[in-house]
Amino acid sequence: MAKGFMEKRNDPKWLATTAGLQSTWGASLWILGFIFAILGIIADATGTLGLTMMAWFMLAIVFHLAGLSYWLGWALAVHLKSKEAKKE
């Protein structure tokens, strides 16, 4: 079962079709990262958001780094689509 799963994931055509999904997840995580950064600024100014300022900024960093992996997947998918288009 695992062998078939990995064969599907290594197929360039399957990876090229996931570009839209990859960019959606990447954008969502980046937006959440910016929201957490803004909440960190608000928490520093008011001190009433439940978490400390540094905790909000650490959440922002984690979400930006998590979104980076999706953006790299999107870039790879676009690259594979362009290589496929050049073949035709």
Phi, psi and omega in degrees: 000317180293327180296316178295325178297314182288327178296321178295319182288336179272356180284120181300328180292320178294318181295323180292332180280349183266011184299318181295318179293320179297317181290327178295312179294320179297316179294321179297316180292323178292320178296318176298323176298318178292323177297317178295324177295318178295319177297327176296321178293317179294320179296325178291323182285322185254325181073022185237021183263007176093320177251159177283167180300317183294326178296318178295320180290326176293321175298320178298317180295316181298317181290325176293319178292323177294321178293332180298322180295324177290323177293325176293321175296322177296316180297320177294320179295318178295320178298316180293325175296320180291323177294323179292323180290327178291330180291328185278000000 
